[in-house]
């Protein structure tokens, strides 16, 4: 325990006025810093957005990912909140130390005791510190944001909330997952860049591959002209050819580049059109092996 002075330096009303001035100055500094941080972070993010949109690649990235002003605004607010919290903590500590010095409390023994306690607390809160540092770097590097579909290894789903300590996901079944940022070793973000629609069409290996490919190209071209996919398709889907021949089954592969998470609807439409086209042309599907289990309905 630090020694307690025999007499504190308390002079009424001078000491009270001095403390009030110190507190008032701290409040003013905190407000000025908060406003400055908000402006600086917003300006920095705005410059980053303008720089990205100057290049053709940057414009394509914004178009394909759907990252617009809301994403940049969210990132700016998160960074601003972090900086404001840090500045507030520093101002509070300095204000308390200044007031203690003003009333005559010894700071040396107190700081020594606080240092020892801080070390002990640091050892006990290593995982918490790890979570916060991971969250800080995740936000600064813009690894993912609200609305992104990510795979953290432990959980996969759409990001609903991002804080410095945890990330909240909702998987396709509706389950909500809370993942600590410090426990995320790798992240797969399906909402950055673009996605690829992959469609495999199986037919009987006895069919003429050139004829099948020609029919599929016509069906795929019809899908690409659909108005509902005009905003989602980056590169028109194309029939790349025979992907494999296994036993009596020949598989034709179709690939198409879309905006993120838009490949699923395109794949379903291509499958439906190709099935209808091949059936109308009399193209046989792969033979059913006797005794093989039927697909579930």
LINHUKA-V39378 format. One record per residue. N is the residue number from 0. RES is the residue in one small letter. PHI is phi as a letter, one per 40 degrees, with the letter a starting at -180 (none if undefined). Layout:
# LINHUKA-V39378
n = [N/N]
res = [RES/RES]
phi = [PHI/PHI]
This chain:
# LINHUKA-V39378
n = [0/1/2/3/4/5/6/7/8/9/10/11/12/13/14/15/16/17/18/19/20/21/22/23/24/25/26/27/28/29/30/31/32/33/34/35/36/37/38/39/40/41/42/43/44/45/46/47/48/49/50/51/52/53/54/55/56/57/58/59/60/61/62/63/64/65/66/67/68/69/70/71/72/73/74/75/76/77/78/79/80/81/82/83/84/85/86/87/88/89/90/91/92/93/94/95/96/97/98/99/100/101/102/103/104/105/106/107/108/109/110/111/112/113/114/115/116/117/118/119/120/121/122/123/124/125/126/127/128/129/130/131/132/133/134/135/136/137/138/139/140/141/142/143/144/145/146/147/148/149/150/151/152/153/154/155/156/157/158/159/160/161/162/163/164/165/166/167/168/169/170/171/172/173/174/175/176/177/178/179/180/181/182/183/184/185/186/187/188/189/190/191/192/193/194/195/196/197/198/199/200/201/202/203/204/205/206/207/208/209/210/211/212/213/214/215/216/217/218/219/220/221/222/223/224/225/226/227/228/229/230/231/232/233/234/235/236/237/238/239/240/241/242/243/244/245/246/247/248/249/250/251/252/253/254/255/256/257/258/259/260/261/262/263/264/265/266/267/268/269/270/271/272/273/274/275/276/277/278/279/280/281/282/283/284/285/286/287/288/289/290/291/292/293/294/295/296]
res = [x/x/x/x/x/x/x/x/x/x/x/x/x/x/x/x/x/x/x/x/x/x/x/x/x/x/x/x/x/x/x/x/x/x/x/x/x/x/x/x/x/x/x/x/x/x/x/x/x/x/x/x/x/x/x/x/x/x/x/x/x/x/x/x/x/x/x/x/x/x/x/x/x/x/x/x/x/x/x/x/x/x/x/x/x/x/x/x/x/x/x/x/x/x/x/x/x/x/x/x/x/x/x/x/x/x/x/x/x/x/x/x/x/x/x/x/x/x/x/x/x/x/x/x/x/x/x/x/x/x/x/x/x/x/x/x/x/x/x/x/x/x/x/x/x/x/x/x/x/x/x/x/x/x/x/x/x/x/x/x/x/x/x/x/x/x/x/x/x/x/x/x/x/x/x/x/x/x/x/x/x/x/x/x/x/x/x/x/x/x/x/x/x/x/x/x/x/x/x/x/x/x/x/x/x/x/x/x/x/x/x/x/x/x/x/x/x/x/x/x/x/x/x/x/x/x/x/x/x/x/x/x/x/x/x/x/x/x/x/x/x/x/x/x/x/x/x/x/x/x/x/x/x/x/x/x/x/x/x/x/x/x/x/x/x/x/x/x/x/x/x/x/x/x/x/x/x/x/x/x/x/x/x/x/x/x/x/x/x/x/x/x/x/x/x/x/x]
phi = [none/c/c/c/c/c/a/c/c/b/b/c/c/d/c/c/c/c/c/c/c/c/c/c/c/c/c/c/c/c/c/c/c/c/c/c/c/d/c/c/c/c/c/c/c/c/c/c/c/c/c/c/c/c/c/d/c/c/c/c/c/c/c/c/c/g/c/b/c/c/c/c/c/c/c/c/c/c/c/c/c/c/c/c/c/c/c/c/c/c/c/c/c/c/c/c/c/c/c/c/c/c/c/g/c/c/c/d/c/c/c/c/c/c/c/c/c/c/c/c/c/c/c/c/b/c/c/c/c/c/c/c/c/c/c/c/c/c/c/c/c/f/c/a/a/c/g/c/b/b/b/c/g/c/a/b/i/c/c/b/a/b/b/c/c/b/b/b/b/b/c/d/c/g/c/c/b/b/b/c/c/c/c/c/c/a/b/b/b/c/b/b/g/a/b/b/c/b/b/b/b/c/b/c/c/c/c/c/c/c/c/c/c/c/c/c/c/c/c/c/c/c/c/c/c/c/c/c/b/c/c/c/c/c/b/d/c/b/c/c/h/c/c/a/b/b/g/c/b/b/b/b/b/b/b/a/c/b/c/d/g/b/c/c/c/c/c/c/c/c/d/c/c/c/c/c/c/c/c/c/c/g/c/c/c/c/c/c/c/d/g/c/c/c/c/c/c]
